[in-house]
Amino acid sequence: MVDDLRGRWAGRWPAAVAAGLTVVAGLGVRSVAGGDVAKYAGDALYTVLLYALVVLVAPSLRPRAAAAWAAGLSWAVELFQLTGVPDGLARHSALARLVLGSTFNPPDLLWYLAGAGLAALAHQGARAAGRRRA
């Protein structure tokens, strides 16, 4: 039982830690920067967080696949903003504003790709380091 639980979480712990660190990084950026720097760093970190959550759910995914999922989910949320639904929800819920945003902004799409790419590079590096240790 314990070995089964340990085995299930072995590949997930790093993703869970990465998700937590990404949230801390996002809050940190917001506290020290403003304007475009904070906005676009937040966009990239949003996708890094999604990347970590994707790997948390599916730890065997290769970095490119996880990056594609994270970027695709980010783009889907951004394109959903074109409907106006997220804006309406954001007016009533801080959580909805954090998760869905409110208004479509085309440059965000680029920053989502940057976040996915950086997360994939970090993931690939971590995998390579793990193989060297083993």
Secondary structure by P-SEA (a helix, b strand, c coil): caaaaaaaacccaaaaaaaaaaaaaaaaaaaccccaaaaaaaaaaaaaaaaaaaaaacccccaaaaaaaaaaaaaaaaaaaccaaaaaaaaccaaaaaacccccccaaaaaaaaaaaaaaaaaaaaaaaaaaac
